[in-house]
């Protein structure tokens, strides 16, 4: 961390690599912190960050926070197919998580895949309707509803 704070990114990466190879129980934060060091000259994440996050997900049993950050990077780099593969991987492992269904629809929209996006929005809406009524009034459910409604307007059949 000291190397990173001093702006010595290559030294920081090397230190994280060494630490991760010797730790018996690395934590998601170790992989997330190392991934943050992999940036291009403009400060944008580069693909090496994805490799490290995938390494962490494999080691830690598909930890969701690593996939969330990797998905953010894939979307920022317009890696739509890779983002969709990651979403499917998470959905297979963790079930029909409404935020991931919504994100899949958003990625399909941004990848100009309107018919698939339309179907994905419908799946997200169906999943949201299936949650218990007491949970439908939560802030998260209201936010999901807004994202779904906005997406369905953008991706008409």
N, C-alpha and C positions, 0 to 999 in steps of 0.2 A: 504494500500500500504506500510505503514511503517513496518508492521509485515512481509510482503513478502520480503522487502529489507533486513530485519534483519535475514532472513532465518527461520522465525517462521511460517512455512506453515500452521499448524493446526489453529493457532491463526488468521492468515490471512484469511483462509477459513471461519472460524466462523464470522469474521468481515464482509466479503463479504455477507455471508448468511443473517446476520442481516440487512445489508444495503439494500440488494435486497428485503427483506421482508417489508421494510418500505418505500422505494422509490415509489413515485407515477408514475414517468416516468423513469424507468431504461433504460439505453442505451445499445446497443450491446457490447460496450467496457467493461461494468461491467461484463457481462457474459463471455466474452473472457478472461479478466484478471483472473477471478476466475477459469476458466477452465485450465489456464496455471499453476495453483497451484497443480492440481491433477496429480502428477507424482509418479512413482514407485522409488525404491531405486537406479535405474540406470538413473533416469531423464527422462524416457520415459513416455508419457501420459498414464493414466489409464482410465478405462471405466467410472469412476465417472465424468470425464470431459464431456463425451458424454451426460450423464444424465442432467448435468447443461446446456449444450448448447441447448439440446432439450427443456428444460424448458424455456430458453430464446426465442427460436424460436416460441414456443407456445404463450408466453406472448407478443412478439413484432410483431406477424403476419408473421412468416416465414422469418425473416430477412436473406438475402442471405449470409452475412459475417459469421453468426453463422453456417450455413450449410457448408460453405467452410472449416472452421476450423474443424468441426466435421468430414467431409469427409477425411481431411488430417489425422486425428487421426485414423479413421476406416481403412484407407489404411495402415498406419504404423503398426497397430495391425493385419493386414491380415484378417479383418472382411469384406470379399468380399460381402457376402449377405446383410449385414447391409448397406454397402456403396452403393450397387445397389438400395436398398430400398430408401435410402436418395436421390439418384439421381432422381429416379422416382418421388419422392415427390416434388422435386424442379421443375422438368420438368412439372408436372401437374399444379403447382402453377404459374410458370413464363413463360411457353411456351418452345419452342424449342431453348434453348440457346446453341449455337454451342460449347462453351467450356465444357458444361455439357454433351453434346452428345459424345464429344471426351473422356472425363473422363470416361463415362460409358463404352466405348469401351476398354479403358485402364484397367479398373477394371476387365472386362470380360476376357481380355487377361491374366492378372496376376492371375486370378482365374482358369486358364486352361480351359476356356470355349470357345474354338476356333470357333465353328460354330456360336455361338451367337455374339462373338466378330466381326467376319467377317460381319455379318448383321449390327451391331452397327457402324462399320467403314463406311459402305455404307450409312447409315442414316446420319452420320456426314458429309460425303462428299456431299450428296444431299443437306443438309441444307446450307452448305457453297456455293454451286453453285447457290443457290436461293437468296443470298444477292445481293443487287445492285452492278453493275460493279464498281462504284466509291469507294465502301467499300472493294472490293476484293483486292485492291492494298495497303490497310493499313498494318502496321506492324503486327497488331493482326491477320489479315486474312492470312498473309504470314506464321506466326507462326502456325496457325491452320492447314494450308495446309501441312506444314512440319510434324506436328504430325500425321496427317491423312495418309500421304504417308508412313511414317515410320511404322505406325501401320498396314496398309494394307499389307505391305511386310511381317510383322511378323505373320499375321493371314490369310494366303491364304486359300481359300476354299478347 
